[in-house]
Amino acid sequence: MVQVASFETERKIIAILKVLSESAEPLGSIHIARELERHGIFLSERAVRYHLRITDERGYTQPMGHDGRMLTVHGLEELKMALAPEQVGFIHEKLELLAFHTTFDPKTRTGQVPINTSIIDRADFGPAVAAMSEAFRAGLSVSDLVAIAPEGEKLGSVVVPRGKIGLATICSVIINGVLLKAGIPTESRFGGVLEIRDSQPRRFVAIINYAGTSLDPSEQYIRAKMTTVNEAAKTGHGKILANFREIPAPSRSLAQETIDSLKKAGIHGVYALGNTSEPVCQIAIGLNRVGMVLLGGLNPVAAAVEAGIEIENIAESGMVEFSQLTSFWKLKS
């Protein structure tokens, strides 16, 4: 039976979940207690274990043997809701952090890449893969490279729940990260729903500014069923997930070289690159700036959701080594 806790206990539980969310590895009670001290919360190892029993019972955490606990998908969702009022702009900061941690080198095809994680019922995995095929075939994904994990294993910082399969798609913030390593600062402005006509980007019909939200825009658009990725993939007309970035105008030629090297490595997430101070998809651009539209990494998953398959998505869910990725078409076969 799930325990009913006091306000103070709930505050400590959220603090523990936050500590776990900041680690890609399982944490034990000693390590958690030390991390809590940095946040001004002083709990003994025994007290931490007491609170972890509550989080286990609620399904927020999962024991990983002697290694400690990891946050579950349910725990991550609870943490997002609890921290939402104080984390306006959280997504913007998260994108910057993931870009910084991206070490992928397109020339050597090595290093860490940022991912989105989608959790799919084991029985639905085959139909989901089939439903995603057209989106991948039409080039509406950041890359054809994906990773999968069975129950109990993790993708990025997410542990795959029992009876589920985890699917990782490359997050569009890989573009930010690789450009950053090339010396090009990228400003992430918003995530949106992009209308395309004749397989060309036309205009944004919905946008959410990263600086004003604590939730990932793509997750929200998928839940709200605002996409028609399947239609876009099959006919060239529809509404897809996309993100808007800006770079300094003097860096455009270097950015184009970097984008070309990414394409050779199988990363084709840049959908449109504008010219200096030129509007892109009807979005005004500042003086000496260049606009850039990136494909949403979750577009194929949105296509599966449109087909009636229930999928839980955790955007910007962490990092994986490029060597862990495999072609989506191997899953299909």
Long-range contacts (C-beta under 8 A, 24 or more apart in sequence): 1-57, 2-57, 2-58, 3-54, 3-57, 5-54, 9-51, 9-54, 12-41, 12-43, 12-51, 13-51, 13-54, 13-55, 13-60, 14-78, 14-79, 14-82, 14-83, 15-39, 15-41, 16-48, 16-51, 16-52, 16-55, 17-55, 17-60, 17-61, 17-71, 17-75, 17-76, 17-78, 17-79, 17-82, 18-79, 18-83, 20-61, 20-69, 20-70, 20-71, 20-75, 21-71, 21-75, 21-76, 21-79, 21-157, 23-157, 24-154, 24-156, 24-157, 24-318, 24-319, 25-67, 25-70, 26-64, 26-67, 26-68, 26-69, 26-70, 27-68, 27-69, 27-70, 28-66, 28-67, 28-68, 28-69, 29-68, 31-68, 32-68, 32-69, 62-159, 62-161, 64-159, 70-154, 70-157, 70-159, 71-157, 71-158, 71-159, 72-159, 72-161, 73-119, 73-158, 73-159, 73-161, 73-312, 73-314, 74-161, 76-158, 76-314, 80-214, 80-215, 83-214, 84-214, 84-215, 87-214, 88-211, 88-212, 88-213, 88-214, 89-210, 89-211, 89-212, 89-213, 89-214, 90-213, 90-214, 91-210, 91-213, 91-214, 91-215, 91-216, 91-217, 91-316, 92-188, 92-210, 92-211, 94-316, 95-173, 95-176, 95-188, 95-210, 95-316, 96-176, 96-188, 98-171, 98-173, 98-176, 98-177, 98-316, 98-319, 99-173, 99-176, 99-177, 99-180, 99-186, 100-177, 100-180, 101-177, 101-319, 102-173, 102-174, 102-176, 102-177, 102-178, 102-180, 102-181, 102-319, 103-177, 103-181, 104-174, 104-177, 104-178, 104-265, 104-322, 105-181, 106-178, 106-258, 106-261, 106-262, 106-264, 106-265, 106-267, 107-261, 107-265, 109-265, 109-322, 110-321, 110-322, 110-323, 111-321, 111-322, 112-319, 112-320, 112-321, 112-322, 113-170, 113-171, 113-174, 113-177, 113-319, 113-320, 113-321, 113-322, 113-325, 114-170, 114-171, 114-173, 114-174, 114-177, 114-316, 114-318, 114-319, 115-147, 115-155, 115-156, 115-168, 115-169, 115-170, 115-171, 115-297, 115-317, 115-318, 115-319, 115-320, 116-168, 116-169, 116-170, 116-171, 116-218, 116-297, 116-298, 116-301, 116-313, 116-314, 116-315, 116-316, 116-317, 117-155, 117-156, 117-158, 117-166, 117-167, 117-168, 117-313, 117-314, 117-317, 117-318, 118-166, 118-167, 118-168, 118-169, 118-298, 118-301, 118-311, 118-312, 118-313, 118-314, 119-158, 119-160, 119-161, 119-164, 119-165, 119-166, 119-311, 119-312, 119-313, 119-314, 120-164, 120-165, 120-166, 120-167, 120-304, 120-309, 120-311, 121-163, 121-164, 121-165, 121-310, 122-151, 122-163, 122-164, 122-165, 124-309, 124-310, 124-311, 125-165, 125-167, 127-304, 127-307, 127-309, 128-167, 128-304, 128-309, 128-311, 129-328, 129-331, 129-332, 130-332, 131-230, 131-303, 131-304, 131-306, 131-307, 131-309, 132-300, 132-301, 132-303, 132-304, 132-328, 133-332, 134-230, 134-233, 134-234, 134-303, 135-229, 135-230, 135-233, 135-299, 135-300, 135-302, 135-303, 136-300, 136-328, 136-329, 137-233, 138-199, 138-232, 138-233, 138-234, 139-268, 140-229, 140-232, 140-233, 140-240, 140-295, 140-299, 140-300, 141-169, 141-170, 141-269, 141-295, 141-297, 141-299, 141-300, 141-328, 142-169, 142-170, 142-171, 142-172, 142-174, 142-267, 142-268, 142-269, 142-294, 142-295, 142-296, 142-297, 143-169, 143-170, 143-266, 143-267, 143-268, 143-269, 143-325, 144-266, 144-327, 144-328, 144-329, 145-170, 145-266, 145-267, 145-325, 145-326, 145-327, 145-328, 146-170, 146-325, 146-326, 146-327, 146-328, 146-331, 147-320, 147-324, 147-325, 147-326, 148-331, 155-317, 155-318, 155-320, 156-317, 156-318, 156-319, 156-320, 157-317, 157-318, 158-314, 158-317, 158-318, 167-301, 168-317, 168-320, 168-325, 169-297, 169-298, 169-300, 169-301, 170-267, 170-269, 170-297, 170-325, 171-297, 171-315, 171-316, 172-243, 172-269, 172-294, 172-295, 172-296, 172-297, 173-316, 174-262, 174-267, 174-269, 175-245, 175-259, 175-262, 175-267, 175-269, 175-270, 175-292, 175-294, 176-245, 178-258, 178-262, 178-267, 179-247, 179-255, 179-258, 182-254, 182-255, 182-258, 183-251, 183-254, 184-247, 184-248, 184-251, 184-254, 184-255, 184-258, 185-247, 185-248, 186-245, 186-246, 186-247, 186-292, 187-245, 187-246, 187-247, 188-243, 188-244, 188-245, 189-244, 189-245, 189-246, 190-217, 190-243, 190-244, 191-216, 191-217, 191-218, 191-221, 191-241, 191-242, 191-243, 191-244, 191-296, 192-217, 192-241, 192-242, 192-243, 192-244, 193-221, 193-226, 193-227, 193-239, 193-240, 193-241, 193-242, 194-239, 194-240, 194-241, 194-242, 194-271, 194-281, 194-293, 195-238, 195-239, 196-232, 196-236, 196-237, 196-238, 196-239, 196-240, 197-236, 197-237, 198-236, 198-237, 199-236, 201-242, 201-271, 201-272, 201-281, 201-293, 202-281, 202-282, 203-281, 203-282, 204-242, 204-244, 204-281, 204-282, 204-283, 205-239, 207-244, 216-315, 216-316, 217-243, 218-296, 218-297, 218-298, 218-302, 218-313, 218-315, 219-298, 219-313, 219-314, 219-315, 221-302, 222-298, 222-301, 222-302, 222-305, 222-313, 225-305, 225-306, 227-299, 227-302, 227-303, 227-306, 228-306, 229-299, 229-300, 229-302, 229-303, 229-306, 230-303, 230-306, 230-307, 233-303, 240-295, 240-296, 240-299, 240-302, 241-295, 241-296, 241-298, 241-299, 241-302, 242-271, 242-293, 242-294, 242-295, 242-296, 243-293, 243-294, 243-295, 243-296, 244-280, 244-281, 244-283, 244-291, 244-292, 244-293, 244-294, 245-291, 245-292, 245-293, 245-294, 246-285, 246-286, 246-289, 246-290, 246-291, 246-292, 247-289, 247-290, 247-292, 248-288, 248-289, 248-290, 249-276, 249-277, 249-288, 249-289, 249-290, 250-288, 251-290, 252-276, 252-290, 255-290, 255-292, 268-295, 269-294, 269-295, 269-297, 270-294, 270-295, 271-295, 300-328
